[in-house]
Amino acid sequence: MDEFRVLLGQFWILREQDAALYHRVKRALPTFQKILGEQFGWKLFINEKLIKLEKIPAHAEPSMGIEAFDAPSDYCLLCALLIFLEDRDEGERFLLSELTPSVLAYLQPVLSDWNWETFSSRKSLVRVLCYAESLSLIKTRDGTSENFSSDQSQEVLYENTGLSRWFSVSFSYDISGFSCTTDFEKEGAENLNQDRGVLRTHRVYRQLALSPAVYWEQPDDPVYAYIKNQRGWVQRYLDQTIGGNLQIYKNGAYFVLNEDESFGMSYPEDRMLSDIALNLSARLRSVILENEYPRAMNDFVVLSLHDFTQELQKCRTQYSALWGKQYREISLEKLTEEILTYMESWMLLSRREEGIALLPAAGKMTGNYRESNETEEV
């Protein structure tokens, strides 16, 4: 179980960095390798350098981007860096001054006006280089990447580790015409040449393993039917690999870790924004139970942005003395955007054309402060 959690929580396991963990996970693979293929449909890569579980999600969620990146251009720069590394041998060294003109050339078709004159463009490259180094795609041999933000004449010496060849997902079909994540989901399903039952199995297990919740808006949803009818097997396989309990309701399902256990990212977190989300969820649950906002049959509640903002303001008025200085003094507009983004990442709400849809987990995970100023989870 612990070895599976490691694969689930880490991008990959590098033998050079932790040989003991590498060998421990490798020895444990026979205990869950069959489940990986049959239930999750994931590929596992093993060689003398690394072990990587290619964790393709069932659906793309807002929280599944690279946390260190701030803008879409960061992803373009990462792709350009990967192309640059592909043409270099393992262990080959190169200078930052060699990298920057190559990156500009690769970016030309999509970001024609990109240049290194602006601070934002240099900072974007620094984020990408730091991320690449955190995954050991490159190593810094002399200098500091961060200095490039303030001075584009700064020089840094890097080394290509050769790991970039295993970073990207290899597709068996042409993706050059894709414009959104649903293109990948649709084409991927069509190219698997598998029946609907197998695809649905993969989708259910992937969602329960990687997402905070699995929702359905109609009682005849095939995902709900699968989870309800196969709940014994789903519980068994997930408990065997991850460890926890499957909870099923009329509008969604959650796989919850055993008490006092955690790994990776978990909610609530030990941060003020998490406290605010719990406070707001408690308030919203209270006013919804008082029928201030109507509930749909699936318990989804749609609020206008104005109503959501006003409820957040009332929550801040009540609890701001217990919040950190940053969130006491931040503008209501910025606070609203931060809490919307945060709660959306945990599938507590979703932004839709008709407004802000509060999802069932928002009513399940709530919290208020005790008199001792401790957070109480309900």
Secondary structure, DSSP 8 states (H G I E B T S, - for coil): -HHHHHHHHSS-EETTT-HHHHHHHHHHGGGTHHHIIIII--EEEE-SSEEEEE---SS--GGGS-TT--SHHHHHHHHHHHHHHHTS-TT-EEEHHHHHHHHHHHHTTT-TT--SSSHHHHHHHHHHHHHHHHTTSEEEEES-GGGGGT-TT---EEEE-SGGGGTS---SS--TT--SHHHHHHHHHHHS---HHHHHHHHHHHHHHHSS-EE-SSTT-HHHHHHHHTHHHHHHHHHHHT--EEEE-SSEEEEE--TT---SS-SS-SSHHHHHHHHHHHHHHHHHHTTSS---TTS-EEE-HHHHHHHHHHHHHHHGGGS-HHHHHS-HHHHHHHHHHHHHHTTSEEEETTEEEE-HHHHHS-EEE-TTS-EEE-
